Each structure stands twice: as structure tokens, then as C-alpha cells.
Amino acid sequence: MRSPSLAEIIEVIERRYDPATAAEWDRVGLVVGDPSARIERVLFAVDPIMVTIDQAIAIRADLLLTHHPLFLRPVHSVAANSWKGALAHRLIKSDCALYTAHTNADIAVPGVSDALADALGIVTKGALTESGLGRVGRIPEPMKLRDFVAKIRASIPISAAGIRVAGDPERLIESVALCAGAGDDLFDEVRVSGVDVYLTSDLRHHPITEALQGGAPALIDAGHFATEWPWLAQAAQLLISDLEAIGASVEVEVSNINTDAWSNV
């Protein structure tokens, strides 16, 4: 099969993850790269930071596809003496394009939360919110909260910060709500869903306290990177199959570098 152009890959990606569905504040799409360039190898990663850019260059990837944006807030310069400018310069000098699918990948079906559910064996039955964020589902067999946490720990890459849990470890759970990435603004929808446990990340003290007082289910914070990482393999396989449908192919690799910001001291 032939190697597709970057423009063809973008067209395929955006059929799955329509940029028009991204949140208003989000910045998705092509960041650097020549749409006419031929793409032979793609690296999928959560974060566009130096370690993943170095990995992309080391494996001679023509495209780095990340979940998180590089330029989420407006900038007026990409000079190489700023850290984001330095990243852009490194990519351009190495002929490596950068493309981002963020909140548009969150609400897609299948999307980021579907990949997390699949990794944990959760059978989903729909979105958590009307806008399409998160998922609601069930685990095949009821289990104690502590055993569910152990399953999470064994299934996704946990950061140095570990997993934080609010709830009785002996509580029997079956129904689950989840939102890969930050999700402490969805407590109202979680409560309405009537689930036994809510899995997400970036939970803050005051929202958690208020949610628990208001009758929330058990809560699990498994980390931002960890809950989004399963999407990389899903997106990679979808890209392969979608390109095959147009007679094209690329080599893909999923970054196993844990780019969670927390570390042990």
C-alpha cells in the first residue's frame, strides 16, 4: 500500500474526531507540518513535550499525534528561547508534524472514555452528559470497591501520585460512571446517573467534599495521564483501518513514556 499524505491522514482523523465538536476553549488540529508531506510512521502520545518529541524523532516518525494541545492559550511568538517555541522548532527541523485531537476525541464514539472503559472491562451504555462527555456502564460481575481499584491499578499506567479513593473499600459496586481526564465538574450528572462509583481524575478537595455530602457515589481519582493513555492504542488502530479503506498505510507506535507531571521524592 502507498504512504498517505499528511492531508489525507488529517481528513481520516477528522472524520473520527470532528474539530467542530471540540470545546470552544480548545485548540485542536494541525500544529506544525506540511499537508503535502508523505507520512510513513506515526507516534501516538498523550502530551506534546520534549520527551515525546524526542521519542518521535528517535523512531523517525513523520507525525506525532497527541491528545493534549501544545498551544492551548494564544501566543505571540514561537521563538526558540521559549519552551513551547523550542518544541515547535525541534519538530519543524526534524520534519515531524504535530497534530492534536483533544475534546473532540473525548466526545467521539468510540473516544477517550470508551478506551478507558474497554481497558477496565466496563460495558458502556451511553454518555454521562448530553454533550457526550464521559460514559456510564457496568462491570460484568459486582465486586468490592477495593478490588475494583486493584483492577484499575493493574490495567492502566498509574503515576507516582497513585490512586485516590473516597468511599468504603468494602462497598459492593457494579454500575460505573467514568470520565477520562479531569471530571470534577460532572458531579451533578454522576449523581443523577445513580451509579455506585465514579472514576475520573484531577479531583479537588472542595468539590469532592461537597459531592460526598450531597450523596455522591464512591469516587476514584486515577490520574489524568493514566485515564487518557488507553485512547492512544484505540486511535492508532482506527487510523490503520481507516487508511486501509483508502488504500494507504502507515507504521504506528504508541508511546509508553509516562508523562504524568507527578514524581516520587
N, C-alpha and C positions, 0 to 999 in steps of 0.2 A: 504493500500500500504506500501511497505517497505521503510526504510530510505536509501538513496543512500550513497555511499562513497564519500569522497571529490574528488577522482579521477574521479568518474562518473559526478559529478557536473562540474568539470573543463572541461571535454570533451563536455558536453552540452553547457556550456558558450562559449567555444572557437569555436563551430560551428556557433554561432551567431556573436562572436567578435573575429575573427581570429587574433592571436597575430602577425602573419606575416604582417598584414596590418597596424600595429602601426607605427608611425613616427620613423625614425632612432634614434632620441634622446630620445625616450620614453622608459619607463621601466614598462612593464605590466606583468600580470600573478600572480602566487602564490608567496607570500612574506614569510609567515610563515605557517606551518601546515603540518600534516601527511596525504599524499594522501590516506592512507588506513583507516583513521578515518571515522566513520559514522556521517553524518550530519542530524540533526533534525530541527534546526532553523537557519535562515539566516537573518542578518540585512543588509540593503542597506543604504549607506550613501555617501555623496559627498567626504568628507575628512577623512583620517585616522589620527585623532588627539585624544588627551586624552578623550575629552568629548564623542566622538562617540564610542571609545573603551570601556569606562566605561559603556555606554549605552548597548553595545553588551554583556558585561559581566553581567550587571544587568538583562537582559532578558534571560540570559543563552543561547546566540547564540553560535553555533559551528563554524560559519563562518561570518566574516564581509566582505562584498563585497563593495568596494569603487570605485569611478570614478578616483580620484586623487591618484597617487602613493605615497608611503611612502619614498622609496629610489629612487628618480629621478636622483640624482647625485651619483657617486661612493663613497663608504665609505670603510674604512679600519678597522672599529671596530663597534661592536654593544654593547659596554659596557653600562651598565645601568646608568652610570653617564653622558651620552649624552641623549638629549631629544628623539631622534629617537630610540636609543638603549633601553631607558626605555620603550617606547611603544612596541617594539618588545618583550622585556622580559615580560611585562604585558600580552600580548596576549598569549605567549607560556605557562606561568604559569597558565593561565586560560583555556587552551586547546581550544583557539579560533583561527581559521585560518584567514588569511588575503589574499584576492585576489583582484587584480586591473584590471579594463578594462578602458582604457583611450582613446587615439586617435584611437584605433581600434573600440571603441564604438562610437566615433564621426562620422566615415565614414560608419558605418554599416547601413543597411536598414532593419528594422527600427533602428534608432540610436538616439543619444542625441538631434540633431537638429529636428528630426521628433517629438520627445516627446514635445519639446518646441512649435513647430507648432501646434500640437494637443491641447495643453493646451490653446492656443490662438484662436483656431478655424480657423487656416490658412490651406488652401488646397494647398498642395505642388505639384509641377510638375517636380521636379528634383533637382539635386545637384547644388550648386553655383559654385563649381570648378570641374575641370576634375579629381582631386584626390578624390572627393567625399565629401569634406567638405561643410558644410552649406546647406541651402535649398532655393529655390525660389518658391514663390507661390502667392496666392491671398486670400484676405478676402472676405467672401460671399457678403457683401454689402459695397460700398465705405463709408468712414467716415472721419471726420476731424482728423488730427494728434493728437490733444488734447484728443479726445475720444478714439483713439487707445491706447494712453498712459494710460488712465484711465482703459482700459480693461486689459492691462498688469499688472497694479498695483493690480487689483482685482483677477488676475489669478495665480500669482507666488509670492513666498516669497521675498519681497523687503528688502534690507539691510538698515542700518541706513544712508548710503550714498545716498539712494533714486535713482530716475531715472533721468539721464541727457539727455537732448534733444537738438538737433541742427536743427533748421528749423522753419518755420512759423506754429504756432499752429493751424491756420485756414486752412492750406493746406489740400486738399482732397486727401486721399490715398486709394489705392486698391491693387496694386502689392507690394509684400514684399520680401526682401531678409533677411535671418537671419543666424546667426552662434552662437550656444550656446557656451559660454566661450569666450576666447579672440579672436577678429576677426578684428583688425585694420590693418592687413596685407593683407586683401582681397578687398581693395577699388577698385583696377583695375577691378576685376571680378564683383563687385557690379555695377560699372559704366556701364560696357558692358551689364549687365542684363537689364538695363533700368527701374528698379523698382522705386517706389515712396518713399520707406523708407527702411532703413537698421537697423535691430535690432541685437545687439551683446553686448559685454562688454569689459571692460579694454581699452576704447578708450583714446588715449593720445593727448595732445594739438597739437603738430606739424603735426602728420598725419591727424587729423581732419581738421585743418586749410587748409592744402594742398588739402585735398579731397574736401572740400567745394568750394575752389577757382577753382578747376578743374571741377566743375559741378556735385558734388555728390548729391544724394537724401537726404531727411531728415535722421538724424541719431539718434538712441536711444541706450543709454548705460544703461541696466537694472541690471547690476551687474553679476559677474562671477558665484557665487553660485546660484543666482536666476535663471539664464538661463539654468543651468545644472541640477538643482534639479528635474524637471519633469521626467527626464530619470529614476530615481530610481523606480518609480511605474511601468513604462513600462517594465524595465528589470526584476522586481520582477514577474510580470505576465507572461512574456515569460519563465522565469525559471520554474514556476509552470507548465505551459502547456508542456514544453519540457520534464520535468521529468515525467509527467503523461504518455507521449508517451512511456517511457521505464519502466512503472510500478512502479515508485518511487514517493515519495512526501516529501516535507519539509514545515515547517511553515515559513512564511516570514513576515518581518516587515520593513517598510520604516521609516527612521529617520526623524523626523520633527524638529530636532535641527538645527537652522540657524547657520552655521559655517562660514558665511561671516566674513572676518577679521575686517571690519569697525564697529565702535561703536559710540554711542552718548556720548557727554561730556557736 
